[in-house]
């Protein structure tokens, strides 16, 4: 049993959930409100961020990038052709580059501000950062998503999947971040058909189904969120 401390709309947590889903792991999800800064959680991850993975026979593993490497080390070799971090060095570099693009750059420019302003702040007390959303930050994020979407479309013009011929961490990272924005209805899918088709392929995978059942109290999902043929 794998315990994952997460928030349902933390995109990094969603990335790890997709990875574990692809590998068929028996997963126990533990919701964590990071703004509460629980002492027991901070002991596991002093940075106070989700996700944190805990298995019975090992130490807490904090952070999406570290967890991804840990999962590859513990499960990747036995996955054969389904390995999400391919064995050849050149492709591994490209997978890591693109996973970092979405987990770092896309997060900073798009998913973090939108999730914080539209979801987290609704449930945070004022003394922990709650309050009205920052509309300027939201406008900037909605503008930034357009070039990221164009980049995905450009990659898919020459590849089967984002990093090459096989599904990889790159696809799951990108889809995880887009999924929270798609819930909010802030992805302009009509602007890039290639990106839309790629996302529909990832969203149709069995590992994605649990994400589509997540919901935010008081915030209805967009019409495209759970629609596999949108």
PETANOR-V202910 format. One record per residue. N is the residue number from 0. SS is DSSP state (A for helix, B for strand, O for the rest). PHI is phi in whole degrees, 0 to 359 (NA if undefined). D_CENTER is the distance of its C-alpha to the mean C-alpha in whole Angstrom. Layout:
# PETANOR-V202910
N/SS/PHI/D_CENTER  N/SS/PHI/D_CENTER
This chain:
# PETANOR-V202910
0/O/NA/21  1/B/257/18  2/B/266/17  3/B/234/14  4/B/278/14  5/B/207/11  6/O/240/11  7/O/305/10  8/O/246/8  9/O/280/7  10/A/297/3  11/A/293/4  12/A/296/6  13/A/296/4  14/A/303/4  15/A/295/7  16/A/299/8  17/A/295/8  18/A/300/10  19/A/295/12  20/A/295/13  21/A/296/14  22/O/269/16  23/O/70/18  24/O/287/17  25/O/278/19  26/B/247/16  27/B/246/17  28/B/268/15  29/B/238/16  30/B/293/15  31/O/229/16  32/O/269/17  33/A/295/17  34/A/291/19  35/A/282/22  36/O/51/22  37/O/300/23  38/A/299/25  39/A/297/24  40/A/288/20  41/A/294/22  42/A/294/24  43/A/288/21  44/O/217/19  45/O/303/21  46/O/291/18  47/O/71/18  48/O/240/14  49/O/264/11  50/O/267/10  51/B/227/14  52/B/257/15  53/B/226/18  54/B/249/21  55/O/304/24  56/O/255/26  57/O/213/24  58/O/282/23  59/O/300/20  60/B/246/17  61/B/262/15  62/O/89/12  63/A/300/9  64/A/294/11  65/A/292/14  66/A/298/13  67/A/300/12  68/A/294/15  69/A/298/17  70/A/296/16  71/A/296/17  72/A/293/20  73/A/264/21  74/A/228/20  75/A/298/19  76/A/299/23  77/A/280/24  78/A/275/21  79/A/62/24  80/A/291/23  81/A/271/19  82/O/300/18  83/O/273/15  84/O/239/16  85/O/303/20  86/O/286/23  87/O/281/24  88/A/299/24  89/A/299/24  90/A/290/21  91/A/299/19  92/A/298/19  93/A/294/18  94/A/298/15  95/A/295/14  96/A/299/15  97/A/287/13  98/A/299/10  99/A/293/11  100/A/305/12  101/A/278/8  102/A/288/7  103/A/250/11  104/A/289/13  105/A/299/10  106/A/301/9  107/A/294/13  108/A/267/14  109/A/228/12  110/A/289/9  111/A/297/11  112/A/296/14  113/A/290/14  114/A/293/12  115/A/298/14  116/A/287/17  117/A/262/17  118/A/240/15  119/A/301/16  120/A/297/19  121/A/295/20  122/A/247/20  123/O/261/21  124/O/300/25  125/A/302/27  126/A/284/28  127/A/247/24  128/O/106/23  129/O/286/23  130/O/141/25  131/O/298/25  132/O/291/22  133/O/274/22  134/A/292/23  135/A/294/24  136/A/296/20  137/A/292/19  138/A/298/21  139/A/296/20  140/A/296/16  141/A/293/17  142/A/286/20  143/A/296/17  144/A/297/15  145/A/295/18  146/A/283/18  147/A/294/15  148/A/295/15  149/A/296/19  150/A/294/17  151/A/300/15  152/A/299/19  153/A/295/21  154/A/299/19  155/A/286/19  156/O/288/23  157/O/231/24  158/O/227/21  159/O/282/20  160/B/232/17  161/O/303/15  162/O/257/17  163/B/155/20  164/O/272/21  165/O/230/19  166/O/303/15  167/O/212/13  168/A/307/10  169/A/300/10  170/A/295/10  171/A/290/7  172/A/295/5  173/A/299/7  174/A/294/6  175/A/298/3  176/A/291/4  177/A/295/7  178/A/297/7  179/A/289/8  180/A/286/10  181/A/295/12  182/A/303/13  183/A/281/14  184/O/78/16  185/O/255/16  186/O/261/15  187/O/279/18  188/A/304/18  189/A/294/22  190/A/275/22  191/O/210/20  192/A/293/21  193/A/296/20  194/A/295/16  195/A/296/17  196/A/295/18  197/A/301/16  198/A/296/13  199/A/299/15  200/A/296/16  201/A/292/12  202/A/295/12  203/O/278/16  204/O/285/15  205/A/305/16  206/A/297/12  207/A/275/11  208/A/303/14  209/A/300/13  210/A/294/10  211/A/287/13  212/O/266/15  213/O/291/13  214/O/212/15  215/B/254/16  216/O/305/20  217/O/87/22  218/B/233/19  219/O/285/19  220/O/291/17  221/O/294/18  222/O/295/20  223/O/271/17  224/O/304/15  225/O/262/16  226/O/272/18  227/O/284/18  228/O/236/21  229/O/266/20
